[in-house]
Amino acid sequence: MMDNFSHVLLFKTDVNSNGDKLFLHSILDEIAAVEKWNLDLEDEDFVLRVVSSSLRHNAIIELLNHHGYNCEELT
């Protein structure tokens, strides 16, 4: 469960498999500014939630885009 909702960044992605989720682990777990994250593979938008007090949406979007995934801010 994520505790501080003021620092939760929400994204719609095309990360839709466990293999892709494992790949995200290798990326996001290395970023110190990412406090917690999770990916909902059950949701039609494959929602990525990132908890960070310092990162902004663009940083995550650019990171995922760089690795070939579609990612956009979920509003």
Backbone bond lengths (Angstrom), bond angles and torsions (degrees), N, CA, C in turn:
res aa  C-N    CA-C-N  psi(-1)  N-CA   C-N-CA  omega(-1)  CA-C   N-CA-C  phi
1 M - - - 1.459 - - 1.527 109.10 -
2 M 1.283 116.36 139.84 1.450 120.87 -179.34 1.517 109.16 -95.20
3 D 1.317 115.30 133.21 1.452 120.55 -168.19 1.521 115.10 -91.20
4 N 1.317 118.18 -49.06 1.457 121.55 -173.78 1.525 109.57 -102.14
5 F 1.332 115.75 97.21 1.454 119.75 -174.74 1.520 113.40 -69.81
6 S 1.318 118.71 -15.61 1.462 120.10 179.29 1.524 111.72 -71.33
7 H 1.312 117.08 -15.04 1.464 121.06 -179.59 1.522 111.89 -114.53
8 V 1.331 118.06 19.56 1.458 121.39 179.44 1.523 109.00 -94.45
9 L 1.315 115.52 122.12 1.453 122.34 176.97 1.519 107.51 -100.23
10 L 1.325 117.70 130.88 1.465 122.31 -176.81 1.520 110.50 -113.43
11 F 1.344 115.37 137.61 1.460 120.91 -177.42 1.519 110.90 -137.79
12 K 1.318 115.29 145.34 1.451 123.10 167.58 1.522 105.80 -94.74
13 T 1.343 117.17 129.22 1.466 120.53 -176.52 1.520 110.61 -132.11
14 D 1.323 115.06 176.16 1.457 120.90 170.13 1.535 110.61 -113.94
15 V 1.318 116.00 22.45 1.471 122.11 176.25 1.530 106.15 -78.71
16 N 1.341 117.19 100.61 1.455 119.13 -166.32 1.525 115.93 -124.90
17 S 1.330 117.40 16.32 1.465 119.18 178.89 1.529 110.08 -138.85
18 N 1.314 115.20 161.95 1.467 119.45 176.99 1.521 111.26 -64.24
19 G 1.321 117.03 -33.37 1.465 120.16 177.37 1.516 111.49 -63.43
20 D 1.335 115.85 -43.44 1.468 119.87 176.96 1.527 110.73 -65.07
21 K 1.318 115.94 -37.99 1.468 120.12 178.96 1.528 110.41 -63.50
22 L 1.324 116.83 -40.79 1.465 120.17 176.68 1.522 110.91 -62.73
23 F 1.330 116.18 -38.42 1.464 119.47 177.02 1.523 110.62 -62.92
24 L 1.343 116.83 -40.88 1.466 119.86 176.75 1.523 111.39 -59.87
25 H 1.328 116.27 -37.08 1.466 119.28 176.45 1.528 110.06 -54.80
26 S 1.318 116.59 -45.55 1.468 119.85 -177.17 1.526 111.82 -65.64
27 I 1.323 116.87 -25.88 1.472 120.41 179.72 1.529 111.51 -87.92
28 L 1.324 115.79 -57.46 1.466 120.39 -171.63 1.525 113.18 -71.35
29 D 1.321 117.67 -31.75 1.460 119.80 -179.87 1.525 112.55 -68.47
30 E 1.321 117.10 -16.80 1.466 121.46 179.16 1.528 113.17 -87.83
31 I 1.318 117.43 -7.68 1.460 121.10 -177.32 1.526 108.88 -96.29
32 A 1.314 116.23 111.35 1.468 121.49 -175.55 1.525 112.17 -59.19
33 A 1.324 117.75 -31.83 1.461 121.09 -177.51 1.534 113.00 -73.57
34 V 1.333 117.32 -13.23 1.463 121.09 176.02 1.523 107.59 -86.08
35 E 1.314 115.77 108.98 1.465 120.60 -178.46 1.531 111.35 -77.41
36 K 1.322 115.76 -46.00 1.466 123.27 177.75 1.513 107.57 -150.07
37 W 1.320 115.54 159.05 1.462 119.31 172.61 1.516 108.42 -157.43
38 N 1.329 115.04 157.26 1.459 119.91 170.90 1.518 109.11 -153.30
39 L 1.324 114.25 159.66 1.448 122.25 -178.82 1.515 108.18 -128.74
40 D 1.319 116.53 129.20 1.461 121.80 -179.47 1.521 109.29 -97.63
41 L 1.332 116.11 97.97 1.458 121.01 179.97 1.523 112.24 -74.35
42 E 1.331 117.62 -12.85 1.463 122.33 179.85 1.529 111.60 -83.43
43 D 1.316 117.22 -23.82 1.469 121.85 -177.38 1.530 109.77 -78.89
44 E 1.315 116.87 142.24 1.472 120.46 -179.25 1.520 112.73 -63.98
45 D 1.333 117.80 -21.38 1.463 122.25 177.84 1.525 112.31 -96.57
46 F 1.331 117.42 3.98 1.471 121.85 -179.17 1.534 109.81 43.76
47 V 1.331 114.88 61.06 1.458 122.33 -171.07 1.526 111.39 -68.86
48 L 1.313 114.81 126.69 1.457 123.60 173.88 1.518 107.60 -102.41
49 R 1.335 116.05 127.88 1.462 122.19 176.35 1.528 107.53 -115.79
50 V 1.307 115.24 127.93 1.468 120.90 -179.68 1.521 107.94 -125.15
51 V 1.326 116.05 128.69 1.460 121.06 175.21 1.523 107.63 -100.64
52 S 1.323 115.26 121.32 1.461 121.25 178.97 1.516 108.92 -158.82
53 S 1.310 116.05 132.18 1.467 119.56 177.96 1.518 111.91 -85.29
54 S 1.347 117.94 -9.56 1.465 119.08 -176.32 1.528 114.25 -122.94
55 L 1.320 119.09 -26.74 1.464 120.69 -179.10 1.520 110.86 -75.86
56 R 1.300 115.55 152.57 1.453 122.52 175.97 1.532 108.73 -115.63
57 H 1.309 115.73 165.51 1.464 120.86 -176.18 1.531 112.23 -53.49
58 N 1.329 116.91 -43.99 1.469 120.12 -175.87 1.520 113.25 -58.71
59 A 1.315 117.65 -34.19 1.464 120.62 -179.05 1.528 110.77 -63.91
60 I 1.315 117.12 -43.50 1.463 121.05 -179.97 1.523 110.18 -71.45
61 I 1.321 117.31 -42.05 1.466 121.12 179.06 1.526 110.34 -59.23
62 E 1.318 117.14 -48.16 1.463 120.88 179.60 1.521 111.68 -62.73
63 L 1.319 117.20 -39.13 1.458 121.33 179.68 1.529 110.80 -63.12
64 L 1.312 117.27 -49.68 1.461 120.01 -179.52 1.527 111.71 -67.05
65 N 1.330 116.70 -41.03 1.471 120.12 176.95 1.527 110.93 -59.39
66 H 1.320 116.67 -40.28 1.463 121.86 179.33 1.529 111.36 -59.28
67 H 1.330 116.43 -32.48 1.465 121.41 -179.33 1.529 112.54 -95.01
68 G 1.338 116.88 12.40 1.452 121.08 171.45 1.526 115.75 91.67
69 Y 1.311 117.59 9.65 1.456 121.13 179.45 1.530 110.75 -101.78
70 N 1.312 115.70 146.93 1.463 120.55 170.31 1.518 107.59 -82.11
71 C 1.316 115.82 137.86 1.453 120.85 -178.51 1.520 107.50 -154.48
72 E 1.332 115.37 130.10 1.460 119.19 177.22 1.523 109.16 -142.81
73 E 1.313 114.44 153.35 1.462 119.67 178.94 1.519 109.72 -62.51
74 L 1.317 116.15 133.20 1.460 121.97 177.67 1.516 107.93 -95.49
75 T 1.322 115.18 117.94 1.460 119.26 -178.20 1.515 111.27 -114.81
